[in-house]
Amino acid sequence: MERQALLSAAEPQDSYGSTPPQAEPAASAFPEISQGEEWASAPPVDMLDDVAGYEGTMSGGEGSYILPPSSVAEGARRDEHHPQAAWSIPNITEDVAREAFIEFASSKCCYSTSPAKEMIFRDLRPYNTYRYRLESFTESRSTEWKMVPYSGQFVDSNAYGIPPLPWDIIVEKPPMFQDHEKKIPVPHTSSTKGCHVCMTLGKVACNKCTATGQVKCWVCKGRGSHLSNDVCTHCNGFGLERCTHCSGKGTRLCQMCKASGQLMVFIQLTVKWKNNIYEKIADQQSGLPLDLYNKMAGQNIFTDQQYRVYPIVGFPENQINQASQLAIQKHQNELMRTSHIIQQRQTIEFIPITQVFYEWKGIEYNYFTCGTENKVYAPDYPAKCCCCSIL
């Protein structure tokens, strides 16, 4: 559908950086559905009304996304934050490295703690690195036609007012940087239609017995007698029995309209809040598997949160500067096509990694201590029984 900006930058702003629309009292007259629940399936195209501001809204699918309003927070103050020039994070000591190694061995049922207790340190080699993360918290809105059985409930039609535009509908926002989804009916778009499935009759022909009320006898397979020519006692020789699906009536209650013969058709607004995350590890050639970095706890050394963040410049590790610039540009290009960026947050974490070289029984080995919690990665631990596989 054709997309158009719905809000003006001259209007007042709320705490999320978007314009607070006028409340619609009738919006609460229609009951909301719970998280994960769905309205009934979409109506046929010929049942859809023309609603101003919703031209092109389709039935079925995932709905038509509405272009977010013109960014009303472009003029908001933006502070350019820079990471501090230096911070003090002590390197791991031999005592800490040994303690972490002993704890690691003790946590394995088939590992001996002897190497951890008896080892002789040869070298502690740091491979410290950084983790950059950009979070862009967005809101998107889409609309589609839906329908529910009509059983006499209130119909919020256009007789009660002009339907508000998608971005003018007030929807309670979730906590920042948390995914959430909410589905509500658009006020003043409801109307009643005759059920297209049962043609307003409230019942449909039984497809099991083709509306006859009878099906083949399952005992004699419709022959009326057995192979021995004895009359089938189950169907008394008729070869037919009553259809259990429709109780012999030949018709069943229409499930689309719940036997009322009428449907209430309306436009459903789906609001999605999503925390879009981009991460980058500035690897220092430690040789560790990349998936291990996701499990490492780091120490936060920089946080910048505002409506729009600036790319980081001047950080000692240039990979972080490049990641920040790439991430911000990527989110802006991809997310703003269908979403409104409410807030952004970028962080830098310092991840201490140390490769420990040691000797045990005349043979040299090594292991890694990873993250601020000093988790150990030791795929070649020297004293484990044969039933243990390398982690």
C-alpha positions in Angstrom: 0.0 0.0 0.0 1.1 3.6 -0.4 2.9 4.8 2.7 2.7 8.3 4.0 4.1 10.2 7.0 1.4 10.6 9.7 2.9 12.9 12.3 4.4 16.4 12.2 7.7 17.4 13.7 6.0 20.5 15.1 3.8 18.5 17.5 4.7 17.9 21.1 6.7 14.8 22.0 6.3 12.0 24.5 9.1 10.3 26.4 9.8 7.9 23.5 10.4 10.7 21.0 7.0 10.3 19.2 4.0 12.5 19.2 1.2 11.6 21.7 -1.9 11.2 19.6 -5.4 12.1 20.7 -7.1 9.3 22.8 -9.8 7.3 21.2 -12.4 6.4 23.9 -14.1 3.8 21.6 -10.8 1.8 21.4 -11.5 0.3 24.8 -15.0 -0.8 23.9 -13.6 -3.7 21.9 -12.0 -6.4 24.0 -8.3 -7.0 23.4 -6.8 -10.4 22.9 -4.1 -11.9 25.1 -0.4 -12.4 24.0 -0.1 -15.1 21.4 -3.8 -15.4 20.7 -5.2 -14.8 17.3 -8.4 -13.4 15.9 -10.4 -15.5 13.4 -9.1 -15.8 9.8 -9.3 -13.0 7.3 -12.5 -12.3 5.4 -12.8 -12.4 1.6 -11.9 -9.3 -0.3 -15.4 -8.6 -1.4 -16.4 -8.2 2.3 -14.0 -5.4 3.0 -15.1 -1.8 3.4 -13.3 1.3 2.2 -11.7 3.0 5.2 -10.0 6.3 4.8 -6.3 6.1 5.8 -6.3 2.3 5.4 -6.5 2.0 1.6 -4.7 -1.1 0.5 -5.0 -3.0 3.9 -5.1 -6.6 2.9 -6.8 -9.7 4.4 -4.6 -12.5 5.6 -0.8 -12.7 5.7 1.2 -10.7 8.1 -0.4 -7.4 7.4 0.6 -4.3 5.6 3.4 -2.3 7.3 2.7 1.4 7.8 5.5 3.9 7.2 6.6 5.3 10.6 5.8 9.0 11.3 8.3 11.6 10.4 10.9 11.6 13.1 9.8 14.1 15.6 12.9 13.7 17.6 15.4 14.7 15.0 15.8 18.0 16.7 16.2 16.5 20.1 19.5 17.0 21.8 22.2 14.4 21.1 25.3 14.2 23.2 28.4 12.8 21.6 29.9 10.5 24.2 33.5 9.2 23.9 35.0 6.2 25.7 37.4 7.1 28.5 41.0 7.2 27.5 42.2 4.7 30.1 40.8 2.2 32.6 42.5 -0.1 35.1 41.8 -3.8 34.8 44.5 -5.9 36.5 45.9 -8.9 34.7 45.3 -12.4 36.0 47.8 -13.7 38.6 49.1 -17.2 38.9 47.1 -17.8 42.1 43.9 -16.8 40.3 44.8 -18.9 37.3 45.5 -22.0 39.5 42.3 -21.5 41.5 40.2 -21.3 38.3 41.9 -24.4 36.9 41.2 -26.4 40.1 37.6 -25.3 40.1 37.3 -26.3 36.5 38.8 -29.8 37.2 36.6 -30.3 40.3 33.5 -29.6 38.3 34.2 -32.6 36.0 33.3 -35.9 37.4 36.0 -37.8 35.6 38.8 -35.2 35.8 41.7 -35.5 38.3 42.7 -32.3 40.0 46.3 -33.3 40.2 47.4 -31.3 37.1 45.8 -28.2 38.4 47.4 -28.5 41.8 50.8 -29.8 40.7 51.4 -27.8 37.6 54.4 -25.5 37.1 53.6 -22.2 35.4 55.7 -21.3 32.3 53.9 -18.3 30.9 50.7 -16.2 31.1 50.0 -14.7 27.7 47.1 -12.1 27.5 44.7 -12.1 24.6 42.4 -9.4 26.0 39.7 -8.2 23.6 36.5 -6.1 23.4 32.9 -6.7 22.6 30.9 -4.0 20.9 27.1 -4.0 21.0 24.5 -1.8 19.4 20.9 -2.1 20.4 18.2 -0.3 18.4 14.7 -0.4 20.1 12.1 -0.1 17.3 8.3 0.1 17.0 6.5 -1.0 13.8 2.8 -1.0 13.0 0.9 -3.1 10.5 -2.8 -3.5 9.7 -4.9 -6.3 8.2 -8.6 -7.2 8.1 -9.9 -9.7 10.6 -13.3 -11.1 11.6 -14.9 -12.8 14.5 -18.4 -14.4 14.9 -21.1 -11.9 15.6 -23.3 -12.7 18.6 -24.8 -9.4 19.4 -21.7 -7.7 20.8 -21.1 -3.9 20.4 -20.1 -3.0 16.8 -17.8 0.0 16.8 -18.6 1.2 13.3 -17.8 4.5 11.6 -21.1 5.9 13.0 -19.2 6.4 16.2 -16.4 8.5 14.7 -13.7 8.6 12.1 -11.2 5.8 12.3 -7.9 7.2 13.6 -4.8 6.7 11.5 -2.5 3.8 12.5 0.2 5.9 14.3 -2.5 8.1 16.0 -3.8 5.1 18.1 -2.5 5.2 21.7 -0.9 1.9 22.7 0.8 1.4 26.0 4.5 0.9 25.4 6.6 -1.9 27.1 9.8 -1.3 29.0 12.7 -0.1 26.8 14.8 -2.7 24.9 12.3 -5.5 25.5 10.5 -7.4 22.6 6.8 -7.2 22.8 3.8 -7.5 20.5 0.2 -6.2 20.9 -2.8 -6.6 18.6 -5.9 -4.4 18.9 -8.8 -3.5 16.7 -8.8 -0.2 15.0 -11.6 2.0 16.5 -14.6 2.7 14.2 -13.7 0.1 11.6 -16.1 -2.7 12.6 -19.1 -3.8 10.6 -21.4 -6.9 10.4 -21.5 -9.1 7.4 -23.3 -12.2 6.4 -21.2 -15.3 6.9 -19.7 -16.3 3.5 -19.1 -19.9 4.5 -22.6 -20.9 5.4 -24.4 -18.2 3.4 -25.9 -16.8 6.7 -27.6 -20.1 7.4 -25.5 -20.9 10.5 -24.8 -24.4 9.3 -23.0 -26.2 6.5 -23.2 -29.5 4.7 -21.4 -32.3 6.4 -18.4 -33.2 4.2 -18.1 -36.7 5.8 -21.5 -38.0 4.6 -22.0 -35.4 1.7 -25.1 -34.1 3.5 -26.9 -37.5 3.4 -26.6 -38.2 7.1 -25.3 -41.7 6.4 -22.0 -43.3 5.7 -20.8 -46.8 4.7 -21.0 -49.4 7.4 -17.5 -49.8 8.7 -18.1 -53.5 9.5 -19.3 -54.8 6.1 -17.8 -52.0 4.1 -21.2 -51.1 2.6 -22.1 -54.5 1.3 -24.8 -55.2 3.8 -23.5 -58.7 4.4 -20.3 -60.5 5.4 -18.2 -62.7 3.1 -20.2 -65.7 4.4 -23.4 -64.0 3.1 -24.6 -63.5 6.6 -26.6 -60.3 7.0 -24.5 -57.6 8.8 -26.0 -57.1 12.2 -24.3 -53.8 12.6 -26.3 -52.1 9.8 -29.1 -54.7 9.5 -28.2 -55.3 5.9 -28.6 -51.8 4.7 -24.8 -51.2 4.2 -25.2 -47.7 5.7 -25.0 -46.3 9.2 -25.7 -42.9 10.8 -22.9 -40.4 10.3 -21.4 -39.6 13.7 -19.9 -36.3 12.5 -23.3 -34.7 12.1 -25.4 -37.1 14.1 -27.3 -38.1 11.0 -28.5 -34.6 10.3 -26.5 -34.1 7.1 -25.4 -30.6 8.3 -23.0 -29.3 10.9 -22.8 -26.0 12.8 -20.7 -23.4 10.9 -17.5 -23.0 12.8 -16.7 -19.6 11.1 -19.7 -17.8 12.5 -20.4 -20.2 15.4 -23.9 -20.9 13.9 -24.9 -17.2 14.1 -24.8 -16.6 10.4 -23.2 -13.2 10.9 -19.6 -12.0 11.2 -18.1 -8.9 12.6 -15.3 -7.6 10.3 -12.7 -5.0 11.5 -9.2 -3.8 10.9 -6.6 -5.2 13.3 -3.6 -3.1 14.3 -0.4 -5.1 15.2 2.2 -3.2 17.1 5.6 -4.8 17.4 8.5 -3.6 19.6 11.8 -5.2 18.9 15.3 -4.9 20.3 17.6 -5.2 17.3 21.1 -6.2 18.3 24.4 -6.0 16.5 27.5 -7.4 18.1 31.1 -7.5 17.1 34.1 -9.1 18.8 37.5 -7.5 18.2 39.4 -10.8 18.2 43.1 -10.7 19.1 44.0 -14.0 17.4 43.6 -16.1 20.4 42.4 -19.1 18.3 39.4 -19.7 20.6 36.1 -20.9 18.9 34.0 -17.9 18.1 30.9 -19.3 19.9 32.8 -19.1 23.2 32.8 -15.4 23.2 29.0 -15.3 23.6 29.4 -17.1 26.9 32.1 -14.8 28.3 31.2 -12.2 30.8 32.9 -8.8 30.2 33.4 -5.6 32.1 31.5 -2.7 30.7 33.8 0.3 30.0 31.5 2.4 27.9 27.7 3.0 27.5 26.0 5.6 25.3 22.2 5.6 25.3 20.0 8.2 23.5 17.6 8.8 20.7 20.3 8.4 18.1 23.9 7.5 19.0 27.0 8.7 17.2 29.6 6.4 15.8 32.5 5.8 18.2 35.8 7.4 17.2 39.2 7.4 18.8 38.9 4.1 20.6 42.3 2.4 20.9 41.1 -0.7 19.1 40.1 0.4 15.6 37.9 -2.6 15.0 35.5 -1.2 17.6 35.4 2.2 15.8 34.7 0.5 12.5 32.1 -1.8 14.1 30.2 1.2 15.6 30.1 3.0 12.3 29.0 -0.1 10.4 26.3 -1.0 12.9 24.7 2.4 13.1 24.6 2.7 9.4 23.2 -0.8 9.0 20.4 -0.3 11.5 19.5 3.0 10.0 19.3 1.6 6.5 17.4 -1.6 7.4 15.2 -0.7 10.3 13.9 2.7 9.3 12.2 1.3 6.2 9.3 -0.1 8.2 10.1 0.9 11.8 10.4 3.9 14.1 13.7 3.8 16.1 12.7 4.8 19.6 16.1 4.6 21.3 19.6 3.3 20.7 22.2 2.1 23.1 25.8 1.1 22.3 28.2 -0.4 24.8 31.8 -1.6 24.8 32.9 -4.5 27.1 36.4 -5.4 28.0 36.9 -9.2 27.9 40.0 -10.5 29.7 41.4 -13.6 28.1 44.7 -15.3 29.2 46.4 -18.3 27.8 48.2 -20.1 30.5 51.2 -22.3 29.6 52.2 -24.9 32.3 54.2 -28.1 32.7 53.0 -31.3 34.4 55.0 -34.5 34.6 57.6 -33.0 32.2 55.0 -32.3 29.4 53.8 -28.8 28.5 50.2 -28.0 28.2 48.0 -24.8 28.0 44.5 -23.6 28.8 42.6 -20.3 28.7 40.9 -18.3 31.4 38.1 -16.3 29.8 36.0 -13.4 30.9 35.6 -11.6 34.2 34.5 -14.9 35.8 37.7 -16.6 34.7 36.0 -19.5 33.1 38.4 -22.1 31.9 38.7 -23.6 28.4 41.0 -26.6 28.4 40.3 -29.1 25.6 43.5 -31.0 26.2 43.3 -31.5 30.0 45.9 -34.1 30.7 44.2 -36.2 33.4 40.8 -37.3 32.4 39.4 -40.8 32.0 38.7 -42.3 28.5 35.0 -42.0 28.9 35.2 -38.2 28.8 35.0 -36.4 25.4 36.9 -33.2 24.7 34.6 -30.2 25.4 
